[in-house]
């Protein structure tokens, strides 16, 4: 399939797909005219890359992890250590976001009610 079709099937932009290819996360064959052609299995690979990016992994970590997902026997202790570091980093970020959310909740709870919100007075009308 061509890059536009891969984009439609995965929801990834064409620009993102080119970036994934540049980083070695996906591969394409080149046709005689130089256009990229992707095998069907690349759809699942792109979806996996996107999930890993959404989880907070960077492209370097993803490039290290992808071969192990295809063949778990290739995982090394150094890769496991790196994944532990990534997991711990994500846990810290999650904890910080929860603290931020809780602080916002406290501010909201102490703020005057929003106009038009359930249980709050209607806004005054000019006129």
KABELFEN-V789715 format. One line per field, one symbol per residue. phi: phi as a letter, one per 20 degrees, with the letter a starting at -180 (. if undefined). psi: psi as a letter, one per 40 degrees, with the letter a starting at -180 (. if undefined). burial: 1 if it has 16 or more other ideal C-beta (glycine too) atoms within 10 Angstrom, else 0. Layout:
BEGIN
phi: ???
psi: ???
burial: ???
END
This chain:
BEGIN
phi: .efffffffdnefgfffffgfgenecccedfgenffcdfgffgfffffgffffffofefffffffgffffbgfefdfffgffffffffffffffffffffffffgffffeeffffnfgndffffdfp
psi: iidddddddeeiidddddddddeediiiihideeiihiidedddddddddddddeeiiddddddddddddgdeehidddddddddddddddddddddddddddddddddeiiiiheiheiiiiihi.
burial: 1010011001010001100110001101000000010100011011001101100010101101110000000000000000100100000000000000000000000000000000000000000
END
